[in-house]
């Protein structure tokens, strides 16, 4: 994000962005805490939306069209989590966190797509 883009933000924009950042980091922190509290449990899959589910600042749109978007994203993310294998989706989220800390413009969807592409290229050819 450039300085010019930040200058154009309103107080509400800054508040919403801060909440987005806190929620993202808080989610990963909570997963790590849970793993520490339950060391005997194997956590194979952890997913979260790889795309924005709502264009509105208030994501409480329960219309059929909006719910269909949410279900489509959820199904896609669940399939990606299984395709990446146990822990793969969480590693993608951790990579996203690290890259965002380096101010890279990247999305979880981009990282998952890259990882799936690499994984598919590593599969041996079947006859």
N, C-alpha and C positions, 0 to 999 in steps of 0.2 A: 504494500500500500504506500503510495507516495504522500509527501507532505501536503500537496495540494488536495488530495482526496480527503485527508484527515481534516484539513481546514474547512471543508464543505460539510462536515458532519455536524448534526445538531446534538444537543445534549441527550436527546432520546436515542439517537444513533450510537453515541458513545456508550450509553448505559446498556443498550441491547448487545453491542459488541463485547463489552466487558462480561456480561452474563453468559454469552456464548463461550467465551474463553474459559471462564470459571467452570462452567458445566462440563466442558470437554476435559479439562485437566482433573476436575473432581471425579469424573467417571473412571478415569484410569487409576487415580489414587485409590478409589474405593475397591476396585478390582484387586489391586496389589494388597490392600489391607485384608480383604477377605481371604486371599491366598495365604497370607501369613497366619491368619487366625485358624485356618483349616488345612494344615500341611499334609494331611493324609488324603485329602480329596484331590482327584485329578480333574481339573477344569479343562475340558477339551474344546469347547466352543463358547465364544463370547462375541456377540454381534451388536452393532448399532447402525443406524441409518447412514449409508454412504452418500446420500443425497439429501438436500434440504426437502423436508416434507411439506413445508408451507411457505408461500411467498409473503404471507401476512405476518406482522410482528406478533399477532395473537393467533397461535396455531390451533384454535378450537373450532375448526370448520368440520362439522360432522356430515357434510353433504356426501351423497353417494359417490360423486366424482372424486372428491378429495380422499375419501376412504379407499377407493380403488387405487389411487396413486400410492397411498401408504402401504396397502397390501402388495402392490407390484414391487415396490422398493424392498419390503420385508422379505418377500419370496426370493428376489434376486440376491439379497445379502445373505440369506440362509444358504442358498445354493453355492455362493462364493465361499462361505465359511467352510462348508463341507469339502469343496474342491481344494481349498488351501490346506486342509488337514488340521488336526488338532493343534490349537495355539496359533495357527497361521493368521487368523483375522486379528487377534490381539497384537501380534507382531506388526501387522500393517498399521494398526492404530498407534502403536508406539513409534513406528517410523514417521507417521504423520506428525505426531507431537514433536519429535526431534527436528523434522524439517521445517515445521512452522516456527519453532524457536529460532531457527536460522533465517527467518523471514522469507521463506520460499513460498511461492504461490502454487500450492498443490492441494488436491482434495483427496479424501479417503477413497473415493471412487477411482481416481487416477492410480493410486498406489495399488489398490486391489487388482485393477486391470493389468498393470505391469507385472505384478506377482503371478497372476494367472497365466499371462502370456509366457513368462519365463518357465513356469511349471509345465505348461503344455509343450514347449520346445524341448524340455528335458526328457519327455516320455519316449521310450524306445518305440520305433515303428512296429506296428503290429501287422501281421500277414494274414 
